[in-house]
Amino acid sequence: MEIEASPIEKVLELAAVDPEGLAATALARVNGSASRNTYLVLQPTWTHDRAAKLAEQGPDPQKLLYGLPVALKDCFDLEGFVTSAGSRFYASHNTPAISDSWVAERLKDAGAVITGKTHMQMLAYGITGENRDYGDCVQPADATSLTGGSSSGSAAAVQEGSAIAAIGSDTGGSIRAPAALCGLAGYRASLGVGDWRGGAHLAESFDTIGWLCRDLRDLPRLAHGLFALPETVRSAEQLRVAIVIGALLEDCDASVLASMRMWQERIASVGAQVNAVEPDCWTSAFEIYASLQAVEAARWHTGFFDEFEPAIADRLRWGASLKDEEVAEFHARHQGFVREMDALFLQADFLLMPAVPLPRLAAGSDLSAARPRILRYTTPGSLAGLPAVVLPGKPGVQLLAARGGDSQLLEFAASLGKRLAAEEAS
């Protein structure tokens, strides 16, 4: 039985001989959704010039992302372009970046061809993919469904094929929700991995960087190309995976539970030890997270609250209104939560749990209740600064590791991706 190569493996073969043609093909697919707003910043000539320079230099085995068309979320600076953070106010008031963000610099050093800067929920302060200023972002594969957010355009870019992979950020689920809803693989790094130089923060205590792509097998290359992670790999048979059960799952759609069962079976099939866990500390996660996030976001955007859409402005005002003693109490609760999460990873290497409780977000519907529903599943990992991988499905589910356990998580996820590829080939 022959297993098909992963999407990036295929593209790397093309990039080695024709990075310019590969870039042209990617650019021909931009803004391919019904909302036509995958990208907020797009300059095809600039992208073509980058591909041409790579062609002159030729392939380099040290450049892990050589020739790959990659999209960049518009909260990271790219030299010569304005960073909007999904807001027309900042798009008109910010000046073009005089240097690259750390992320853009690393992408260029690794040989990636940046196709543009992608749509995002305003200030990265949302989970649905809605945006008053630039329009809601619908899935290229399904115009009736939103991508999820806040890395909305990054998910759309991968789904439409204008990028083979895309950079996202994840504060409270902004990579995990779009990946899960769009049928993609996603990776959010541990808190502190990478560098936020040249990035627009939402809440610095929780902001992380990561990737969206189509195939779990491609995540290790993408992660190592960006972060140069250390290699720490153990065999699947040595690993313990705890499956989250209990009250947390009561709000989940049947399709989410089916996706959980499917991935549990695959995890067992690669030889990992599987058991169940029912955390009793997670009911407080959303309250702690939302409060501290609002406090930090309000500091970044002080003086400009009225420039943003009402729901976001209200959160910012609330964050600014919290008293010092209230904030101190939330910080103390945050540290207690982290200790409880650390204790979970004494008994397991990974936790498997839903990334979202529902299979889709209907475009044009009232989604005010969707944000707290989704954040109930994403904020436990955010509070503890954990790395996470979204295992793709309808919808996808998330696999969490202890903070700093990125390399082992990525390699294990890639092994699950190989299992999935074998199933599809059989």
C-alpha positions in Angstrom: 0.0 0.0 0.0 1.5 3.3 -1.1 0.8 6.3 1.1 0.5 9.6 -0.8 3.0 12.3 0.1 1.9 15.2 2.3 0.9 18.5 0.7 4.1 20.2 1.7 6.3 17.3 0.5 4.6 17.6 -2.9 5.1 21.4 -3.0 8.7 21.2 -2.0 9.4 19.1 -5.1 7.9 21.9 -7.2 9.6 24.6 -5.3 13.0 23.1 -5.9 12.6 23.6 -9.7 10.2 26.5 -10.1 9.5 28.7 -7.0 8.2 31.5 -9.4 5.6 29.2 -11.0 4.5 28.0 -7.6 4.1 31.6 -6.3 2.1 32.5 -9.5 -0.2 29.5 -8.9 -0.8 30.5 -5.3 -1.5 34.1 -6.2 -4.1 33.1 -8.8 -6.1 31.6 -5.9 -6.2 34.6 -3.5 -9.5 35.8 -2.2 -11.2 32.7 -3.5 -14.0 32.7 -1.0 -17.5 34.3 -1.5 -16.4 37.0 0.9 -13.3 37.7 -1.1 -11.4 39.0 1.9 -8.8 36.3 2.7 -6.1 39.0 2.5 -6.0 42.5 4.0 -2.6 43.3 2.5 -1.7 41.9 -0.9 1.0 43.0 -3.3 1.6 40.4 -6.0 4.6 42.1 -7.5 6.4 42.0 -4.2 5.6 38.3 -3.8 6.8 37.6 -7.4 10.0 39.4 -6.7 10.6 37.4 -3.6 10.1 34.1 -5.5 12.4 35.3 -8.3 15.2 36.0 -5.9 14.8 32.5 -4.4 15.0 31.1 -7.9 18.3 32.9 -8.5 19.7 31.6 -5.3 18.6 28.0 -5.9 17.4 25.4 -3.3 19.2 25.3 0.0 18.7 22.3 2.4 19.2 24.7 5.3 16.1 26.6 4.3 13.3 24.2 5.5 10.5 26.3 3.9 12.3 27.0 0.6 9.8 28.3 -2.0 6.7 27.5 0.1 3.8 30.0 -0.4 3.0 31.1 3.2 0.4 33.6 4.4 1.1 35.9 7.4 -1.6 37.1 9.8 -2.0 40.9 9.8 -0.9 41.3 13.4 2.7 40.8 12.4 4.8 43.5 10.8 6.1 43.0 7.3 8.7 45.6 6.2 7.1 48.2 3.9 3.5 47.4 4.8 1.0 48.7 7.3 -0.2 46.3 10.1 -3.9 46.8 10.7 -4.6 44.1 13.4 -7.9 43.8 11.6 -8.9 47.4 12.3 -9.4 50.2 9.7 -8.5 52.7 12.5 -5.0 51.1 12.8 -4.7 50.7 9.1 -5.1 54.4 8.6 -3.1 55.5 11.7 -0.1 53.1 11.6 2.8 53.8 9.3 4.4 51.1 7.1 6.7 48.9 9.1 10.4 49.9 8.9 11.5 46.3 9.6 10.2 42.8 9.7 8.6 41.2 12.7 10.6 38.3 14.2 8.0 36.0 12.5 8.4 37.5 9.0 12.2 37.6 9.4 12.2 33.9 10.3 9.9 33.0 7.4 12.2 34.8 4.9 15.3 33.2 6.4 13.7 29.8 6.1 13.0 30.5 2.4 9.2 31.0 2.5 7.4 33.1 -0.1 5.0 35.4 1.8 1.8 35.7 -0.3 0.2 38.5 1.8 -1.2 39.4 5.2 -4.5 37.8 6.1 -7.9 38.8 7.4 -8.3 38.6 11.1 -10.9 39.4 13.7 -10.5 42.9 15.0 -7.5 43.2 17.4 -7.5 39.3 17.4 -10.2 39.8 20.0 -12.7 37.2 18.8 -13.2 33.6 17.9 -15.8 33.6 15.1 -14.2 35.2 12.0 -16.6 38.2 12.0 -15.2 41.7 11.4 -17.2 45.0 11.1 -14.4 46.8 9.2 -13.4 44.2 6.6 -16.4 41.9 6.4 -17.0 38.5 7.9 -14.7 35.7 6.6 -16.5 32.7 5.1 -14.9 29.5 4.2 -13.8 29.1 0.6 -15.1 25.5 0.7 -18.5 26.5 2.2 -19.9 30.1 1.8 -22.6 29.4 4.4 -20.0 28.9 7.2 -17.6 31.3 8.8 -13.9 30.3 9.2 -13.8 31.0 12.9 -11.2 33.4 14.3 -9.3 35.3 15.0 -6.8 33.7 12.5 -9.7 33.7 9.9 -7.8 34.7 6.8 -5.0 32.3 7.6 -7.5 29.4 7.6 -9.1 30.7 4.4 -5.7 31.0 2.7 -4.9 27.3 3.3 -8.4 26.2 2.4 -8.4 28.1 -0.9 -4.8 27.1 -1.8 -3.3 30.6 -2.0 -0.9 29.4 0.7 0.4 25.9 1.6 0.5 27.0 5.2 -0.3 30.1 7.2 0.9 31.9 10.3 -1.7 32.5 13.0 -1.7 33.7 16.6 -3.6 32.0 19.4 -4.4 33.8 22.6 -7.6 32.1 23.6 -8.1 29.7 20.7 -7.5 31.8 17.6 -5.6 29.1 15.7 -7.4 26.1 17.2 -11.0 27.3 16.4 -10.4 28.1 12.7 -8.4 24.9 12.2 -11.1 22.8 13.9 -14.0 24.4 12.0 -12.2 24.4 8.6 -11.0 20.8 8.6 -7.3 21.8 8.9 -4.4 20.9 11.1 -3.2 23.6 13.5 -0.4 24.1 15.9 -0.1 26.7 18.7 3.3 26.9 20.3 3.9 26.9 24.0 3.7 30.4 25.6 7.1 32.0 25.2 8.2 30.0 22.1 9.3 32.4 19.4 9.5 36.2 19.7 6.7 38.8 19.6 9.0 41.6 18.3 7.0 43.4 15.6 3.8 41.7 16.6 0.6 43.4 17.8 -0.2 42.0 21.2 -3.7 41.3 22.4 -2.9 40.0 25.9 0.8 39.3 26.4 0.2 36.7 29.2 -1.5 34.4 26.7 -0.4 35.4 23.1 1.2 32.5 21.2 2.4 32.0 17.6 1.6 29.0 15.4 0.7 27.5 12.1 -2.3 26.3 10.1 -1.9 23.7 7.3 -3.7 20.7 5.8 -1.8 17.7 7.1 -0.4 16.8 10.5 2.7 15.3 8.9 3.8 18.7 7.8 3.6 20.4 11.2 7.1 19.3 12.4 8.8 20.9 9.4 6.8 24.1 9.7 7.5 24.4 13.4 11.2 23.6 13.1 11.5 26.0 10.2 10.0 28.8 12.3 11.1 28.1 15.8 14.2 25.7 15.4 12.8 23.5 18.2 15.0 21.0 20.0 14.6 17.4 19.0 13.1 15.3 21.9 11.3 12.3 20.5 10.0 9.2 22.2 8.2 6.3 20.6 4.4 6.2 20.7 4.4 3.1 22.9 6.1 5.1 25.7 3.5 7.9 25.6 0.3 8.3 27.7 -2.7 10.1 26.4 -5.6 11.1 28.7 -9.0 11.4 27.1 -11.1 14.2 28.7 -14.5 12.9 29.8 -17.3 14.1 32.0 -19.3 17.3 32.3 -17.1 19.3 30.0 -18.5 17.2 27.0 -22.1 17.8 27.8 -22.3 20.9 25.6 -20.8 19.1 22.6 -22.6 18.3 19.4 -22.8 14.7 18.4 -20.3 15.3 15.6 -17.7 16.5 18.1 -18.1 13.4 20.2 -17.8 11.3 17.1 -14.6 13.1 16.1 -13.2 12.5 19.6 -13.9 8.7 19.4 -12.3 8.5 15.9 -9.1 10.1 17.1 -9.1 8.1 20.3 -9.1 4.9 18.2 -6.2 6.2 16.1 -4.2 7.1 19.2 -4.7 3.6 20.5 -3.8 2.1 17.1 -0.3 3.7 17.1 0.5 2.1 20.5 0.0 4.9 23.0 -1.4 4.2 26.4 -4.9 5.6 26.7 -6.8 6.4 29.9 -9.6 8.8 30.9 -9.4 12.0 33.0 -12.1 14.3 34.3 -10.5 17.6 35.4 -12.4 19.4 38.1 -10.6 22.7 37.8 -11.7 23.8 34.3 -15.1 25.3 35.2 -13.3 28.5 36.3 -11.0 28.8 33.2 -13.2 31.1 31.1 -13.8 33.6 34.0 -10.1 33.8 34.9 -9.0 34.1 31.3 -11.6 36.6 30.0 -10.9 38.9 32.9 -7.1 39.0 32.6 -7.3 39.1 28.8 -9.6 42.2 29.0 -7.2 43.9 31.5 -4.2 43.4 29.3 -6.0 44.2 26.0 -7.3 47.5 27.5 -3.8 48.6 28.3 -2.7 48.0 24.7 -5.6 50.0 23.2 -6.1 52.7 25.8 -7.6 55.9 24.3 -9.0 54.2 21.3 -11.8 52.1 22.6 -14.5 53.9 20.6 -12.7 53.1 17.3 -13.6 49.5 17.6 -16.8 47.5 17.1 -19.1 47.7 20.1 -18.7 44.2 21.5 -14.9 44.6 21.5 -15.1 48.2 22.9 -17.3 46.9 25.7 -14.7 44.2 26.7 -12.0 46.8 26.7 -13.9 49.2 28.9 -14.7 46.3 31.3 -11.0 45.4 31.4 -10.1 49.0 32.2 -12.7 49.1 34.9 -11.4 46.2 37.0 -9.8 47.3 40.3 -6.3 46.4 41.2 -7.4 44.1 44.0 -9.8 42.3 41.6 -6.9 41.8 39.1 -4.6 40.5 41.8 -7.2 38.0 42.8 -7.5 36.8 39.2 -3.7 36.5 39.0 -3.7 34.4 42.1 -6.4 32.1 40.7 -4.5 31.9 37.4 -1.4 30.6 39.2 -3.5 28.1 41.1 -5.0 26.9 37.8 -1.5 26.5 36.3 -0.5 24.3 39.2 -3.5 22.1 38.8 -2.8 21.7 35.1 0.8 20.9 35.7 -0.4 18.1 38.0 -2.4 16.6 35.2 0.7 16.2 33.1 2.4 14.1 35.8 -0.1 11.4 34.9 -0.2 11.9 31.1 2.0 13.2 28.3 -1.0 14.5 26.3 -4.6 15.4 26.8 -7.2 14.9 24.1 -10.3 17.1 24.2 -12.7 19.0 21.9 -11.4 22.2 20.3 -14.9 23.5 19.6 -18.2 22.2 20.8 -20.0 22.6 17.5 -19.2 21.7 13.8 -19.8 25.1 12.2 -20.6 28.8 12.6 -23.4 29.8 10.3 -22.6 33.0 8.4 -25.0 35.8 9.1 -26.4 34.3 12.3 -26.3 35.7 15.8 -23.1 34.2 17.2 -23.0 36.2 20.5 -23.4 32.9 22.5 -20.8 31.1 20.4 -17.8 32.9 21.9 -18.2 31.7 25.5 -19.2 28.2 24.3 -16.0 27.8 22.3 -13.7 29.5 24.9 -14.9 27.0 27.4 -12.8 24.4 25.5 -9.8 26.6 24.5 -9.1 28.6 27.6 -7.8 25.8 29.8 -4.8 25.4 27.4 -4.4 29.2 27.1 -4.3 29.8 30.9 -1.6 27.2 31.3 0.4 28.3 28.2 0.2 24.9 26.7 1.2 23.9 23.2 -1.7 22.4 21.2 -2.2 20.6 17.9 -5.6 20.4 16.2 -6.3 17.0 14.8 -8.4 17.7 11.7 -11.9 16.4 11.4 -15.6 17.6 11.1 -14.8 19.3 13.5 -11.3 18.9 14.6 -10.2 18.1 18.2 -7.2 19.3 20.1 -4.2 17.5 21.6 -2.5 19.4 24.5 1.0 18.8 25.9 2.8 20.3 29.0 4.3 23.7 28.4 7.6 23.2 26.5 6.6 19.8 25.2 6.2 21.1 21.6 8.6 18.8 19.8 7.2 15.6 21.3 3.7 16.8 20.6 4.4 17.6 17.0 6.1 14.3 16.3 3.3 12.3 17.9 0.7 14.3 15.9 2.7 13.5 12.7 2.6 9.8 13.6 -1.2 10.2 13.8 -1.2 12.0 10.4 0.7 9.0 8.9 -2.0 6.7 10.4 -4.7 8.9 8.8 -2.9 8.9 5.5 -2.7 5.1 5.6 -6.4 4.8 6.3 -7.2 7.0 3.3 -4.9 5.0 1.1 -6.5 1.7 2.0 
